Amino acid sequence: MSEKRLQKRDEISDEYKWKLEDMYETDELWEAECEKASQLAEKLSGFKGHRQTVQQRCLIFLRSRMSCLIIWSV
């Protein structure tokens, strides 16, 4: 059985890569969005082990998840 590995970016054809310059005008804007997404991911992972009502957790989680989706749907 052959071992599968992730290809490096330079090994992938351009037709399968996102063109970030079409989505973000500058590298700084891209980095700012990545930082926001990273912070939201940390927030979402913070739900594990917390005692809240199911409704409270669901509402907070969905609001945070929606923020992630908004960031990545630029």
Long-range contacts (C-beta under 8 A, 24 or more apart in sequence): 23-74, 24-74, 33-71, 33-74, 36-67, 36-71, 37-68, 37-71, 37-72, 40-64, 40-67, 40-68, 40-71, 41-68, 44-68
